[in-house]
Amino acid sequence: MQEFSDKNRRKKEFATVSLPEKYDEEALEDVLEQRMTRFLLELGEGWAFVGRQKEILIAGKTRKIDLLFYHIYLRLLSPP
């Protein structure tokens, strides 16, 4: 049972950020990116942070993925 509460605590720590009352999306992404290394270590071996705001083309329209990860062994790109 201890492992379950540890995971919940870590999720809460990752999701809880301190931002000014008025902030923009870039400020939020900056804070999340600062915590990325610890998050990737918890995901396990093989995960890499590719970047943020990566453009992709879907049905002729450009879209952006906020955060993009890659698993080197599965050869899989994945948004969170």
C-alpha atoms as one frame of an Amber mdcrd trajectory, in Angstrom:
protein
   0.000   0.000   0.000   2.943   2.342   0.648   3.987   2.176  -3.023   0.525
   3.350  -4.134   0.614   6.418  -1.861   4.171   7.223  -2.964   3.042   7.222
  -6.597   0.083   9.473  -5.784   2.348  11.867  -3.878   4.800  12.055  -6.792
   1.971  12.678  -9.277   0.669  15.480  -7.082   4.169  16.991  -6.746   4.622
  16.915 -10.532   1.202  18.391 -11.243   1.378  21.090  -8.559   3.222  24.129
  -9.865   3.674  27.647  -8.578   2.693  30.232 -11.152   1.711  33.874 -10.935
  -2.018  34.614 -10.983  -1.760  35.679 -14.627   0.491  33.412 -16.654   0.750
  32.261 -20.235   1.071  28.755 -21.636   4.807  29.194 -22.204   5.373  29.928
 -18.499   3.496  26.743 -17.588   5.528  24.700 -20.075   8.757  26.146 -18.652
   7.825  24.986 -15.159   6.850  21.521 -16.391  10.018  21.187 -18.437  12.072
  21.879 -15.306  10.557  18.774 -13.702  10.949  16.593 -16.778  14.210  14.850
 -15.831  12.803  13.473 -12.599   9.608  12.452 -14.367  11.525  10.569 -17.081
  13.552   8.715 -14.472  10.329   7.546 -12.869   8.917   6.367 -16.224  11.784
   3.936 -16.527  14.517   3.108 -18.954  14.206   4.067 -22.587  12.157   7.281
 -22.471  13.463  10.544 -23.886  11.993  14.025 -24.024  11.903  15.101 -27.676
  10.601  18.613 -27.262   7.620  20.853 -26.945   5.360  22.523 -29.466   6.399
  20.062 -32.193   4.483  20.689 -35.403   2.775  17.842 -37.230   0.593  17.818
 -40.335  -2.857  16.214 -40.021  -5.329  16.257 -42.909  -3.495  19.169 -44.485
  -3.549  21.286 -41.299  -0.638  22.068 -39.024  -1.090  21.074 -35.377   1.291
  21.311 -32.413   1.984  18.670 -29.791   2.590  20.361 -26.423   5.082  17.805
 -25.052   6.513  14.902 -27.030   8.313  11.807 -25.719  10.102   8.978 -27.523
  10.742   5.430 -26.330  14.030   4.283 -27.819  13.379   0.537 -27.495   9.766
   0.540 -28.679  10.495   3.204 -31.314   7.329   4.992 -30.245   6.526   8.706
 -30.170   4.016   9.562 -27.466   2.396  12.701 -26.069   1.813  12.426 -22.309
